[in-house]
């Protein structure tokens, strides 16, 4: 087992916001992997500097958590919001914050 995070580039569009958000998404993925190891995190972005965080071990892949990166006053505030968002997804599945146990998850309350 290695401590390196597998971060892959999915899209390459020559756009200043995309380039900036790619760096932010990588940082977010690293933070999530550091705080919640072994989980299968996917971090993307939407126009307007919105991060989209998903845990690919959740059975219904439609659910995620968004973080408005533009509202963060500092890098540490953004990192905190990302970690809290990842934790929120885990809690919605009834999973303790921490390392993934390898079991796929279901949302506990879809209403």
Gaussian input, Z-matrix of N, CA and C with variables (Angstrom, degrees):
# hf/3-21g

backbone

0 1
 N
 C     1     B1
 C     2     B2     1     A1
 N     3     B3     2     A2     1     D1
 C     4     B4     3     A3     2     D2
 C     5     B5     4     A4     3     D3
 N     6     B6     5     A5     4     D4
 C     7     B7     6     A6     5     D5
 C     8     B8     7     A7     6     D6
 N     9     B9     8     A8     7     D7
 C    10    B10     9     A9     8     D8
 C    11    B11    10    A10     9     D9
 N    12    B12    11    A11    10    D10
 C    13    B13    12    A12    11    D11
 C    14    B14    13    A13    12    D12
 N    15    B15    14    A14    13    D13
 C    16    B16    15    A15    14    D14
 C    17    B17    16    A16    15    D15
 N    18    B18    17    A17    16    D16
 C    19    B19    18    A18    17    D17
 C    20    B20    19    A19    18    D18
 N    21    B21    20    A20    19    D19
 C    22    B22    21    A21    20    D20
 C    23    B23    22    A22    21    D21
 N    24    B24    23    A23    22    D22
 C    25    B25    24    A24    23    D23
 C    26    B26    25    A25    24    D24
 N    27    B27    26    A26    25    D25
 C    28    B28    27    A27    26    D26
 C    29    B29    28    A28    27    D27
 N    30    B30    29    A29    28    D28
 C    31    B31    30    A30    29    D29
 C    32    B32    31    A31    30    D30
 N    33    B33    32    A32    31    D31
 C    34    B34    33    A33    32    D32
 C    35    B35    34    A34    33    D33
 N    36    B36    35    A35    34    D34
 C    37    B37    36    A36    35    D35
 C    38    B38    37    A37    36    D36
 N    39    B39    38    A38    37    D37
 C    40    B40    39    A39    38    D38
 C    41    B41    40    A40    39    D39
 N    42    B42    41    A41    40    D40
 C    43    B43    42    A42    41    D41
 C    44    B44    43    A43    42    D42
 N    45    B45    44    A44    43    D43
 C    46    B46    45    A45    44    D44
 C    47    B47    46    A46    45    D45
 N    48    B48    47    A47    46    D46
 C    49    B49    48    A48    47    D47
 C    50    B50    49    A49    48    D48
 N    51    B51    50    A50    49    D49
 C    52    B52    51    A51    50    D50
 C    53    B53    52    A52    51    D51
 N    54    B54    53    A53    52    D52
 C    55    B55    54    A54    53    D53
 C    56    B56    55    A55    54    D54
 N    57    B57    56    A56    55    D55
 C    58    B58    57    A57    56    D56
 C    59    B59    58    A58    57    D57
 N    60    B60    59    A59    58    D58
 C    61    B61    60    A60    59    D59
 C    62    B62    61    A61    60    D60
 N    63    B63    62    A62    61    D61
 C    64    B64    63    A63    62    D62
 C    65    B65    64    A64    63    D63
 N    66    B66    65    A65    64    D64
 C    67    B67    66    A66    65    D65
 C    68    B68    67    A67    66    D66
 N    69    B69    68    A68    67    D67
 C    70    B70    69    A69    68    D68
 C    71    B71    70    A70    69    D69
 N    72    B72    71    A71    70    D70
 C    73    B73    72    A72    71    D71
 C    74    B74    73    A73    72    D72
 N    75    B75    74    A74    73    D73
 C    76    B76    75    A75    74    D74
 C    77    B77    76    A76    75    D75
 N    78    B78    77    A77    76    D76
 C    79    B79    78    A78    77    D77
 C    80    B80    79    A79    78    D78
 N    81    B81    80    A80    79    D79
 C    82    B82    81    A81    80    D80
 C    83    B83    82    A82    81    D81
 N    84    B84    83    A83    82    D82
 C    85    B85    84    A84    83    D83
 C    86    B86    85    A85    84    D84
 N    87    B87    86    A86    85    D85
 C    88    B88    87    A87    86    D86
 C    89    B89    88    A88    87    D87
 N    90    B90    89    A89    88    D88
 C    91    B91    90    A90    89    D89
 C    92    B92    91    A91    90    D90
 N    93    B93    92    A92    91    D91
 C    94    B94    93    A93    92    D92
 C    95    B95    94    A94    93    D93
 N    96    B96    95    A95    94    D94
 C    97    B97    96    A96    95    D95
 C    98    B98    97    A97    96    D96
 N    99    B99    98    A98    97    D97
 C   100   B100    99    A99    98    D98
 C   101   B101   100   A100    99    D99
 N   102   B102   101   A101   100   D100
 C   103   B103   102   A102   101   D101
 C   104   B104   103   A103   102   D102
 N   105   B105   104   A104   103   D103
 C   106   B106   105   A105   104   D104
 C   107   B107   106   A106   105   D105
 N   108   B108   107   A107   106   D106
 C   109   B109   108   A108   107   D107
 C   110   B110   109   A109   108   D108
 N   111   B111   110   A110   109   D109
 C   112   B112   111   A111   110   D110
 C   113   B113   112   A112   111   D111
 N   114   B114   113   A113   112   D112
 C   115   B115   114   A114   113   D113
 C   116   B116   115   A115   114   D114
 N   117   B117   116   A116   115   D115
 C   118   B118   117   A117   116   D116
 C   119   B119   118   A118   117   D117
 N   120   B120   119   A119   118   D118
 C   121   B121   120   A120   119   D119
 C   122   B122   121   A121   120   D120
 N   123   B123   122   A122   121   D121
 C   124   B124   123   A123   122   D122
 C   125   B125   124   A124   123   D123
 N   126   B126   125   A125   124   D124
 C   127   B127   126   A126   125   D125
 C   128   B128   127   A127   126   D126
 N   129   B129   128   A128   127   D127
 C   130   B130   129   A129   128   D128
 C   131   B131   130   A130   129   D129
 N   132   B132   131   A131   130   D130
 C   133   B133   132   A132   131   D131
 C   134   B134   133   A133   132   D132
 N   135   B135   134   A134   133   D133
 C   136   B136   135   A135   134   D134
 C   137   B137   136   A136   135   D135
 N   138   B138   137   A137   136   D136
 C   139   B139   138   A138   137   D137
 C   140   B140   139   A139   138   D138
 N   141   B141   140   A140   139   D139
 C   142   B142   141   A141   140   D140
 C   143   B143   142   A142   141   D141
 N   144   B144   143   A143   142   D142
 C   145   B145   144   A144   143   D143
 C   146   B146   145   A145   144   D144
 N   147   B147   146   A146   145   D145
 C   148   B148   147   A147   146   D146
 C   149   B149   148   A148   147   D147
 N   150   B150   149   A149   148   D148
 C   151   B151   150   A150   149   D149
 C   152   B152   151   A151   150   D150
 N   153   B153   152   A152   151   D151
 C   154   B154   153   A153   152   D152
 C   155   B155   154   A154   153   D153
 N   156   B156   155   A155   154   D154
 C   157   B157   156   A156   155   D155
 C   158   B158   157   A157   156   D156
 N   159   B159   158   A158   157   D157
 C   160   B160   159   A159   158   D158
 C   161   B161   160   A160   159   D159
 N   162   B162   161   A161   160   D160
 C   163   B163   162   A162   161   D161
 C   164   B164   163   A163   162   D162
 N   165   B165   164   A164   163   D163
 C   166   B166   165   A165   164   D164
 C   167   B167   166   A166   165   D165
 N   168   B168   167   A167   166   D166
 C   169   B169   168   A168   167   D167
 C   170   B170   169   A169   168   D168
 N   171   B171   170   A170   169   D169
 C   172   B172   171   A171   170   D170
 C   173   B173   172   A172   171   D171
 N   174   B174   173   A173   172   D172
 C   175   B175   174   A174   173   D173
 C   176   B176   175   A175   174   D174
 N   177   B177   176   A176   175   D175
 C   178   B178   177   A177   176   D176
 C   179   B179   178   A178   177   D177
 N   180   B180   179   A179   178   D178
 C   181   B181   180   A180   179   D179
 C   182   B182   181   A181   180   D180
 N   183   B183   182   A182   181   D181
 C   184   B184   183   A183   182   D182
 C   185   B185   184   A184   183   D183
 N   186   B186   185   A185   184   D184
 C   187   B187   186   A186   185   D185
 C   188   B188   187   A187   186   D186
 N   189   B189   188   A188   187   D187
 C   190   B190   189   A189   188   D188
 C   191   B191   190   A190   189   D189
 N   192   B192   191   A191   190   D190
 C   193   B193   192   A192   191   D191
 C   194   B194   193   A193   192   D192
 N   195   B195   194   A194   193   D193
 C   196   B196   195   A195   194   D194
 C   197   B197   196   A196   195   D195
 N   198   B198   197   A197   196   D196
 C   199   B199   198   A198   197   D197
 C   200   B200   199   A199   198   D198
 N   201   B201   200   A200   199   D199
 C   202   B202   201   A201   200   D200
 C   203   B203   202   A202   201   D201
 N   204   B204   203   A203   202   D202
 C   205   B205   204   A204   203   D203
 C   206   B206   205   A205   204   D204
 N   207   B207   206   A206   205   D205
 C   208   B208   207   A207   206   D206
 C   209   B209   208   A208   207   D207
 N   210   B210   209   A209   208   D208
 C   211   B211   210   A210   209   D209
 C   212   B212   211   A211   210   D210
 N   213   B213   212   A212   211   D211
 C   214   B214   213   A213   212   D212
 C   215   B215   214   A214   213   D213
 N   216   B216   215   A215   214   D214
 C   217   B217   216   A216   215   D215
 C   218   B218   217   A217   216   D216
 N   219   B219   218   A218   217   D217
 C   220   B220   219   A219   218   D218
 C   221   B221   220   A220   219   D219
 N   222   B222   221   A221   220   D220
 C   223   B223   222   A222   221   D221
 C   224   B224   223   A223   222   D222
 N   225   B225   224   A224   223   D223
 C   226   B226   225   A225   224   D224
 C   227   B227   226   A226   225   D225
 N   228   B228   227   A227   226   D226
 C   229   B229   228   A228   227   D227
 C   230   B230   229   A229   228   D228
 N   231   B231   230   A230   229   D229
 C   232   B232   231   A231   230   D230
 C   233   B233   232   A232   231   D231
 N   234   B234   233   A233   232   D232
 C   235   B235   234   A234   233   D233
 C   236   B236   235   A235   234   D234
 N   237   B237   236   A236   235   D235
 C   238   B238   237   A237   236   D236
 C   239   B239   238   A238   237   D237
 N   240   B240   239   A239   238   D238
 C   241   B241   240   A240   239   D239
 C   242   B242   241   A241   240   D240
 N   243   B243   242   A242   241   D241
 C   244   B244   243   A243   242   D242
 C   245   B245   244   A244   243   D243
 N   246   B246   245   A245   244   D244
 C   247   B247   246   A246   245   D245
 C   248   B248   247   A247   246   D246
 N   249   B249   248   A248   247   D247
 C   250   B250   249   A249   248   D248
 C   251   B251   250   A250   249   D249
 N   252   B252   251   A251   250   D250
 C   253   B253   252   A252   251   D251
 C   254   B254   253   A253   252   D252
 N   255   B255   254   A254   253   D253
 C   256   B256   255   A255   254   D254
 C   257   B257   256   A256   255   D255
 N   258   B258   257   A257   256   D256
 C   259   B259   258   A258   257   D257
 C   260   B260   259   A259   258   D258
 N   261   B261   260   A260   259   D259
 C   262   B262   261   A261   260   D260
 C   263   B263   262   A262   261   D261
 N   264   B264   263   A263   262   D262
 C   265   B265   264   A264   263   D263
 C   266   B266   265   A265   264   D264
 N   267   B267   266   A266   265   D265
 C   268   B268   267   A267   266   D266
 C   269   B269   268   A268   267   D267
 N   270   B270   269   A269   268   D268
 C   271   B271   270   A270   269   D269
 C   272   B272   271   A271   270   D270
 N   273   B273   272   A272   271   D271
 C   274   B274   273   A273   272   D272
 C   275   B275   274   A274   273   D273
 N   276   B276   275   A275   274   D274
 C   277   B277   276   A276   275   D275
 C   278   B278   277   A277   276   D276
 N   279   B279   278   A278   277   D277
 C   280   B280   279   A279   278   D278
 C   281   B281   280   A280   279   D279
 N   282   B282   281   A281   280   D280
 C   283   B283   282   A282   281   D281
 C   284   B284   283   A283   282   D282
 N   285   B285   284   A284   283   D283
 C   286   B286   285   A285   284   D284
 C   287   B287   286   A286   285   D285
 N   288   B288   287   A287   286   D286
 C   289   B289   288   A288   287   D287
 C   290   B290   289   A289   288   D288
 N   291   B291   290   A290   289   D289
 C   292   B292   291   A291   290   D290
 C   293   B293   292   A292   291   D291
 N   294   B294   293   A293   292   D292
 C   295   B295   294   A294   293   D293
 C   296   B296   295   A295   294   D294
 N   297   B297   296   A296   295   D295
 C   298   B298   297   A297   296   D296
 C   299   B299   298   A298   297   D297
 N   300   B300   299   A299   298   D298
 C   301   B301   300   A300   299   D299
 C   302   B302   301   A301   300   D300
 N   303   B303   302   A302   301   D301
 C   304   B304   303   A303   302   D302
 C   305   B305   304   A304   303   D303
 N   306   B306   305   A305   304   D304
 C   307   B307   306   A306   305   D305
 C   308   B308   307   A307   306   D306
 N   309   B309   308   A308   307   D307
 C   310   B310   309   A309   308   D308
 C   311   B311   310   A310   309   D309
 N   312   B312   311   A311   310   D310
 C   313   B313   312   A312   311   D311
 C   314   B314   313   A313   312   D312
 N   315   B315   314   A314   313   D313
 C   316   B316   315   A315   314   D314
 C   317   B317   316   A316   315   D315
 N   318   B318   317   A317   316   D316
 C   319   B319   318   A318   317   D317
 C   320   B320   319   A319   318   D318
 N   321   B321   320   A320   319   D319
 C   322   B322   321   A321   320   D320
 C   323   B323   322   A322   321   D321
 N   324   B324   323   A323   322   D322
 C   325   B325   324   A324   323   D323
 C   326   B326   325   A325   324   D324
 N   327   B327   326   A326   325   D325
 C   328   B328   327   A327   326   D326
 C   329   B329   328   A328   327   D327
 N   330   B330   329   A329   328   D328
 C   331   B331   330   A330   329   D329
 C   332   B332   331   A331   330   D330

   B1=1.4496
   B2=1.5243
   B3=1.2815
   B4=1.4585
   B5=1.5225
   B6=1.3082
   B7=1.4597
   B8=1.5232
   B9=1.3048
   B10=1.4546
   B11=1.5226
   B12=1.3116
   B13=1.4512
   B14=1.5193
   B15=1.3191
   B16=1.4631
   B17=1.5185
   B18=1.3152
   B19=1.4578
   B20=1.5158
   B21=1.3233
   B22=1.4536
   B23=1.5234
   B24=1.3077
   B25=1.4509
   B26=1.5250
   B27=1.3309
   B28=1.4540
   B29=1.5166
   B30=1.3042
   B31=1.4588
   B32=1.5199
   B33=1.3015
   B34=1.4603
   B35=1.5221
   B36=1.3098
   B37=1.4580
   B38=1.5209
   B39=1.3295
   B40=1.4682
   B41=1.5356
   B42=1.3107
   B43=1.4513
   B44=1.5301
   B45=1.3220
   B46=1.4699
   B47=1.5280
   B48=1.3338
   B49=1.4642
   B50=1.5233
   B51=1.3370
   B52=1.4608
   B53=1.5262
   B54=1.3188
   B55=1.4599
   B56=1.5254
   B57=1.3267
   B58=1.4665
   B59=1.5237
   B60=1.3160
   B61=1.4627
   B62=1.5330
   B63=1.3171
   B64=1.4549
   B65=1.5254
   B66=1.3242
   B67=1.4636
   B68=1.5261
   B69=1.3245
   B70=1.4662
   B71=1.5295
   B72=1.3344
   B73=1.4730
   B74=1.5270
   B75=1.3225
   B76=1.4630
   B77=1.5247
   B78=1.3370
   B79=1.4606
   B80=1.5235
   B81=1.3283
   B82=1.4635
   B83=1.5230
   B84=1.3236
   B85=1.4715
   B86=1.5240
   B87=1.3180
   B88=1.4644
   B89=1.5278
   B90=1.3217
   B91=1.4618
   B92=1.5280
   B93=1.3280
   B94=1.4600
   B95=1.5300
   B96=1.3156
   B97=1.4660
   B98=1.5258
   B99=1.3108
   B100=1.4575
   B101=1.5372
   B102=1.3295
   B103=1.4609
   B104=1.5293
   B105=1.3235
   B106=1.4671
   B107=1.5245
   B108=1.3435
   B109=1.4676
   B110=1.5251
   B111=1.3066
   B112=1.4615
   B113=1.5302
   B114=1.3323
   B115=1.4638
   B116=1.5257
   B117=1.3143
   B118=1.4701
   B119=1.5280
   B120=1.3314
   B121=1.4612
   B122=1.5211
   B123=1.3036
   B124=1.4551
   B125=1.5186
   B126=1.3134
   B127=1.4632
   B128=1.5146
   B129=1.3021
   B130=1.4565
   B131=1.5149
   B132=1.3088
   B133=1.4551
   B134=1.5096
   B135=1.3170
   B136=1.4609
   B137=1.5239
   B138=1.3142
   B139=1.4639
   B140=1.5282
   B141=1.3233
   B142=1.4482
   B143=1.5189
   B144=1.3277
   B145=1.4618
   B146=1.5279
   B147=1.3265
   B148=1.4611
   B149=1.5226
   B150=1.3321
   B151=1.4593
   B152=1.5206
   B153=1.3078
   B154=1.4588
   B155=1.5205
   B156=1.3375
   B157=1.4601
   B158=1.5207
   B159=1.3298
   B160=1.4613
   B161=1.5200
   B162=1.3197
   B163=1.4545
   B164=1.5202
   B165=1.3105
   B166=1.4550
   B167=1.5312
   B168=1.3347
   B169=1.4626
   B170=1.5270
   B171=1.3373
   B172=1.4606
   B173=1.5231
   B174=1.3289
   B175=1.4666
   B176=1.5262
   B177=1.3150
   B178=1.4619
   B179=1.5258
   B180=1.3138
   B181=1.4530
   B182=1.5137
   B183=1.3250
   B184=1.4682
   B185=1.5230
   B186=1.3135
   B187=1.4525
   B188=1.5172
   B189=1.3204
   B190=1.4447
   B191=1.5095
   B192=1.3046
   B193=1.4566
   B194=1.5163
   B195=1.3235
   B196=1.4593
   B197=1.5245
   B198=1.3098
   B199=1.4608
   B200=1.5119
   B201=1.3232
   B202=1.4625
   B203=1.5257
   B204=1.3237
   B205=1.4661
   B206=1.5253
   B207=1.3213
   B208=1.4637
   B209=1.5284
   B210=1.3322
   B211=1.4629
   B212=1.5264
   B213=1.3064
   B214=1.4599
   B215=1.5258
   B216=1.3221
   B217=1.4580
   B218=1.5242
   B219=1.3411
   B220=1.4581
   B221=1.5287
   B222=1.3158
   B223=1.4595
   B224=1.5234
   B225=1.3272
   B226=1.4647
   B227=1.5217
   B228=1.3220
   B229=1.4693
   B230=1.5347
   B231=1.3143
   B232=1.4656
   B233=1.5250
   B234=1.3287
   B235=1.4610
   B236=1.5301
   B237=1.3237
   B238=1.4698
   B239=1.5301
   B240=1.3319
   B241=1.4669
   B242=1.5287
   B243=1.3202
   B244=1.4680
   B245=1.5251
   B246=1.3290
   B247=1.4624
   B248=1.5280
   B249=1.3271
   B250=1.4666
   B251=1.5338
   B252=1.3278
   B253=1.4623
   B254=1.5142
   B255=1.3243
   B256=1.4628
   B257=1.5183
   B258=1.3122
   B259=1.4606
   B260=1.5171
   B261=1.3311
   B262=1.4654
   B263=1.5296
   B264=1.3229
   B265=1.4722
   B266=1.5274
   B267=1.3233
   B268=1.4665
   B269=1.5260
   B270=1.3222
   B271=1.4628
   B272=1.5221
   B273=1.3207
   B274=1.4661
   B275=1.5252
   B276=1.3227
   B277=1.4599
   B278=1.5239
   B279=1.3311
   B280=1.4538
   B281=1.5133
   B282=1.3354
   B283=1.4632
   B284=1.5247
   B285=1.3217
   B286=1.4562
   B287=1.5242
   B288=1.3237
   B289=1.4618
   B290=1.5200
   B291=1.2913
   B292=1.4585
   B293=1.5127
   B294=1.3134
   B295=1.4656
   B296=1.5309
   B297=1.3246
   B298=1.4649
   B299=1.5217
   B300=1.3319
   B301=1.4576
   B302=1.5298
   B303=1.3199
   B304=1.4621
   B305=1.5168
   B306=1.3305
   B307=1.4611
   B308=1.5274
   B309=1.3378
   B310=1.4565
   B311=1.5159
   B312=1.3223
   B313=1.4560
   B314=1.5097
   B315=1.3126
   B316=1.4724
   B317=1.5273
   B318=1.3096
   B319=1.4548
   B320=1.5199
   B321=1.3284
   B322=1.4645
   B323=1.5157
   B324=1.3264
   B325=1.4691
   B326=1.5230
   B327=1.3058
   B328=1.4691
   B329=1.5179
   B330=1.3208
   B331=1.4752
   B332=1.4960
   A1=107.95
   A2=116.89
   A3=122.41
   A4=109.77
   A5=116.99
   A6=121.39
   A7=112.40
   A8=117.70
   A9=120.83
   A10=110.67
   A11=115.46
   A12=121.21
   A13=108.81
   A14=116.70
   A15=121.08
   A16=107.82
   A17=116.46
   A18=121.66
   A19=107.34
   A20=114.89
   A21=119.63
   A22=110.14
   A23=115.89
   A24=121.46
   A25=107.80
   A26=116.54
   A27=120.78
   A28=111.49
   A29=117.65
   A30=120.76
   A31=110.19
   A32=117.24
   A33=121.42
   A34=108.25
   A35=115.93
   A36=121.45
   A37=107.66
   A38=118.21
   A39=119.92
   A40=111.47
   A41=114.95
   A42=122.12
   A43=106.52
   A44=117.80
   A45=121.43
   A46=111.73
   A47=117.54
   A48=119.36
   A49=110.97
   A50=117.73
   A51=120.46
   A52=111.11
   A53=117.20
   A54=120.38
   A55=110.69
   A56=116.54
   A57=121.47
   A58=110.63
   A59=116.71
   A60=121.04
   A61=111.77
   A62=117.29
   A63=119.58
   A64=110.03
   A65=117.06
   A66=121.21
   A67=111.11
   A68=116.05
   A69=120.56
   A70=110.42
   A71=116.97
   A72=120.56
   A73=110.59
   A74=118.06
   A75=121.11
   A76=110.41
   A77=116.36
   A78=120.54
   A79=110.03
   A80=116.44
   A81=120.90
   A82=110.85
   A83=117.13
   A84=120.96
   A85=110.68
   A86=117.08
   A87=120.65
   A88=110.90
   A89=117.59
   A90=121.38
   A91=110.63
   A92=116.12
   A93=119.95
   A94=111.10
   A95=117.05
   A96=121.21
   A97=111.33
   A98=116.86
   A99=120.76
   A100=110.78
   A101=116.77
   A102=120.94
   A103=113.29
   A104=116.14
   A105=121.31
   A106=108.30
   A107=117.19
   A108=120.02
   A109=113.47
   A110=114.14
   A111=124.76
   A112=114.17
   A113=118.47
   A114=119.96
   A115=109.12
   A116=115.91
   A117=121.95
   A118=107.34
   A119=116.74
   A120=121.78
   A121=110.98
   A122=115.25
   A123=122.90
   A124=106.05
   A125=116.15
   A126=120.68
   A127=107.82
   A128=115.50
   A129=122.20
   A130=108.61
   A131=115.90
   A132=119.11
   A133=110.64
   A134=113.10
   A135=121.70
   A136=107.59
   A137=117.98
   A138=120.39
   A139=110.92
   A140=115.64
   A141=120.79
   A142=112.41
   A143=117.08
   A144=123.73
   A145=113.17
   A146=116.12
   A147=121.30
   A148=109.17
   A149=115.95
   A150=120.62
   A151=109.14
   A152=117.13
   A153=123.32
   A154=106.83
   A155=115.68
   A156=121.99
   A157=108.82
   A158=115.64
   A159=120.62
   A160=108.75
   A161=114.50
   A162=121.40
   A163=105.29
   A164=116.43
   A165=120.89
   A166=113.20
   A167=117.52
   A168=120.70
   A169=111.49
   A170=117.63
   A171=121.03
   A172=106.55
   A173=116.22
   A174=121.72
   A175=113.39
   A176=117.56
   A177=121.23
   A178=107.63
   A179=117.06
   A180=122.39
   A181=116.23
   A182=117.95
   A183=120.06
   A184=112.80
   A185=118.29
   A186=121.47
   A187=111.36
   A188=114.62
   A189=121.16
   A190=109.38
   A191=115.39
   A192=122.30
   A193=107.02
   A194=117.11
   A195=119.76
   A196=110.29
   A197=115.14
   A198=123.06
   A199=107.33
   A200=116.18
   A201=121.49
   A202=108.44
   A203=116.08
   A204=121.42
   A205=112.10
   A206=117.37
   A207=121.06
   A208=111.99
   A209=117.86
   A210=121.01
   A211=113.42
   A212=117.49
   A213=120.28
   A214=109.77
   A215=116.07
   A216=120.95
   A217=112.48
   A218=116.47
   A219=120.62
   A220=109.01
   A221=115.16
   A222=119.95
   A223=109.80
   A224=117.42
   A225=119.38
   A226=111.58
   A227=117.89
   A228=120.65
   A229=110.06
   A230=116.98
   A231=120.86
   A232=110.37
   A233=117.56
   A234=121.15
   A235=110.48
   A236=116.76
   A237=121.13
   A238=110.49
   A239=117.20
   A240=121.18
   A241=111.22
   A242=117.25
   A243=121.87
   A244=110.35
   A245=117.03
   A246=121.16
   A247=110.31
   A248=117.21
   A249=120.39
   A250=110.46
   A251=117.41
   A252=121.19
   A253=112.00
   A254=116.74
   A255=120.24
   A256=111.29
   A257=116.48
   A258=120.83
   A259=112.23
   A260=116.08
   A261=120.54
   A262=110.34
   A263=117.18
   A264=120.09
   A265=110.96
   A266=116.70
   A267=119.75
   A268=110.75
   A269=116.53
   A270=120.14
   A271=111.92
   A272=117.52
   A273=120.49
   A274=111.71
   A275=115.81
   A276=120.48
   A277=111.64
   A278=116.53
   A279=120.12
   A280=113.32
   A281=116.44
   A282=121.81
   A283=108.37
   A284=117.12
   A285=121.01
   A286=109.47
   A287=114.90
   A288=119.68
   A289=107.67
   A290=116.86
   A291=121.58
   A292=110.05
   A293=116.11
   A294=121.79
   A295=110.82
   A296=115.27
   A297=122.00
   A298=109.04
   A299=116.23
   A300=121.23
   A301=112.66
   A302=117.64
   A303=121.20
   A304=114.39
   A305=117.98
   A306=121.76
   A307=109.89
   A308=116.06
   A309=119.14
   A310=109.34
   A311=116.35
   A312=121.95
   A313=111.91
   A314=115.34
   A315=123.99
   A316=107.67
   A317=116.72
   A318=119.74
   A319=108.64
   A320=116.80
   A321=121.24
   A322=112.23
   A323=118.07
   A324=121.17
   A325=108.16
   A326=116.79
   A327=121.25
   A328=112.65
   A329=117.98
   A330=120.90
   A331=112.15
   D1=133.76
   D2=179.69
   D3=-110.93
   D4=152.91
   D5=-179.94
   D6=-87.72
   D7=-2.93
   D8=-179.74
   D9=-74.03
   D10=141.26
   D11=177.96
   D12=-88.95
   D13=132.60
   D14=177.40
   D15=-83.49
   D16=101.85
   D17=-179.21
   D18=-113.99
   D19=123.73
   D20=-177.12
   D21=-117.18
   D22=144.51
   D23=176.63
   D24=-87.94
   D25=127.69
   D26=-176.32
   D27=-102.49
   D28=-39.95
   D29=-174.32
   D30=-131.61
   D31=141.38
   D32=176.99
   D33=-128.03
   D34=96.47
   D35=177.08
   D36=-117.09
   D37=124.45
   D38=-178.45
   D39=-70.97
   D40=82.21
   D41=-176.75
   D42=-141.80
   D43=133.68
   D44=-175.91
   D45=-58.76
   D46=-42.81
   D47=179.99
   D48=-65.42
   D49=-41.45
   D50=178.81
   D51=-61.90
   D52=-42.74
   D53=179.48
   D54=-62.53
   D55=-42.81
   D56=179.25
   D57=-66.10
   D58=-45.31
   D59=-177.64
   D60=-69.12
   D61=-29.62
   D62=176.20
   D63=-61.09
   D64=-43.51
   D65=178.14
   D66=-64.83
   D67=-42.20
   D68=179.87
   D69=-65.71
   D70=-41.57
   D71=179.64
   D72=-64.03
   D73=-39.02
   D74=177.40
   D75=-63.21
   D76=-43.46
   D77=177.53
   D78=-60.95
   D79=-42.65
   D80=-179.94
   D81=-62.61
   D82=-44.33
   D83=179.10
   D84=-62.12
   D85=-39.30
   D86=178.20
   D87=-65.63
   D88=-41.92
   D89=178.61
   D90=-62.60
   D91=-46.21
   D92=-179.95
   D93=-62.03
   D94=-43.66
   D95=179.91
   D96=-66.11
   D97=-32.42
   D98=178.67
   D99=-71.25
   D100=-42.44
   D101=-176.85
   D102=-83.17
   D103=-32.46
   D104=-177.62
   D105=-129.58
   D106=74.36
   D107=-173.93
   D108=-64.14
   D109=155.19
   D110=176.88
   D111=72.42
   D112=-9.53
   D113=176.98
   D114=-71.96
   D115=155.17
   D116=-178.44
   D117=-98.13
   D118=86.36
   D119=-177.54
   D120=-88.73
   D121=142.97
   D122=171.73
   D123=-127.61
   D124=124.28
   D125=178.15
   D126=-123.43
   D127=122.70
   D128=176.51
   D129=-128.26
   D130=-167.59
   D131=179.13
   D132=-148.63
   D133=158.07
   D134=177.61
   D135=-121.48
   D136=160.87
   D137=178.22
   D138=-54.35
   D139=145.67
   D140=-179.39
   D141=92.25
   D142=17.52
   D143=177.56
   D144=62.14
   D145=43.42
   D146=177.04
   D147=-104.23
   D148=122.10
   D149=174.57
   D150=-81.47
   D151=143.37
   D152=176.51
   D153=-120.19
   D154=115.66
   D155=-176.99
   D156=-108.29
   D157=128.91
   D158=176.44
   D159=-133.95
   D160=149.74
   D161=171.89
   D162=-108.95
   D163=112.94
   D164=-172.80
   D165=-73.28
   D166=-1.83
   D167=175.55
   D168=-90.29
   D169=-1.28
   D170=174.68
   D171=-79.92
   D172=125.71
   D173=-172.56
   D174=-53.43
   D175=-41.40
   D176=178.86
   D177=-97.62
   D178=101.81
   D179=-173.99
   D180=-69.66
   D181=3.65
   D182=-179.56
   D183=-77.60
   D184=-16.22
   D185=-172.72
   D186=-93.47
   D187=140.00
   D188=178.27
   D189=-157.52
   D190=-171.72
   D191=-179.19
   D192=-135.49
   D193=135.20
   D194=179.71
   D195=-107.91
   D196=145.41
   D197=176.89
   D198=-128.03
   D199=125.99
   D200=178.03
   D201=-82.27
   D202=95.63
   D203=-176.41
   D204=-63.49
   D205=-29.30
   D206=-178.23
   D207=-67.14
   D208=-25.13
   D209=-178.23
   D210=-83.65
   D211=-11.78
   D212=-179.24
   D213=-70.43
   D214=129.76
   D215=-178.88
   D216=-82.96
   D217=-16.86
   D218=-179.10
   D219=-153.62
   D220=167.11
   D221=177.56
   D222=-63.61
   D223=-41.43
   D224=-179.47
   D225=-65.11
   D226=-34.33
   D227=176.71
   D228=-66.74
   D229=-40.51
   D230=178.01
   D231=-65.83
   D232=-44.53
   D233=178.08
   D234=-59.13
   D235=-42.32
   D236=178.92
   D237=-61.62
   D238=-45.46
   D239=-180.00
   D240=-61.63
   D241=-39.24
   D242=179.47
   D243=-65.10
   D244=-47.20
   D245=-179.40
   D246=-63.59
   D247=-41.30
   D248=178.70
   D249=-65.37
   D250=-38.64
   D251=177.93
   D252=-63.34
   D253=-43.81
   D254=176.90
   D255=-62.97
   D256=-41.52
   D257=177.86
   D258=-64.33
   D259=-37.13
   D260=177.88
   D261=-61.52
   D262=-43.12
   D263=177.50
   D264=-60.25
   D265=-42.77
   D266=179.53
   D267=-64.02
   D268=-43.32
   D269=-179.26
   D270=-64.82
   D271=-35.62
   D272=177.81
   D273=-64.23
   D274=-20.40
   D275=177.90
   D276=-98.59
   D277=2.83
   D278=-179.56
   D279=72.60
   D280=24.92
   D281=-178.10
   D282=-105.86
   D283=137.05
   D284=177.09
   D285=-67.20
   D286=146.10
   D287=174.76
   D288=-66.00
   D289=133.94
   D290=-179.02
   D291=145.08
   D292=-158.72
   D293=-176.50
   D294=-69.69
   D295=147.39
   D296=179.05
   D297=-75.19
   D298=138.63
   D299=-179.63
   D300=-91.98
   D301=1.69
   D302=177.94
   D303=92.04
   D304=-4.86
   D305=179.64
   D306=-91.31
   D307=137.27
   D308=175.97
   D309=-71.23
   D310=151.98
   D311=-170.99
   D312=-114.51
   D313=154.85
   D314=174.97
   D315=-123.18
   D316=142.21
   D317=173.14
   D318=-66.37
   D319=136.49
   D320=-176.04
   D321=-78.63
   D322=-36.32
   D323=-177.94
   D324=-134.20
   D325=101.96
   D326=-177.15
   D327=-86.29
   D328=-3.60
   D329=-177.98
   D330=-82.09

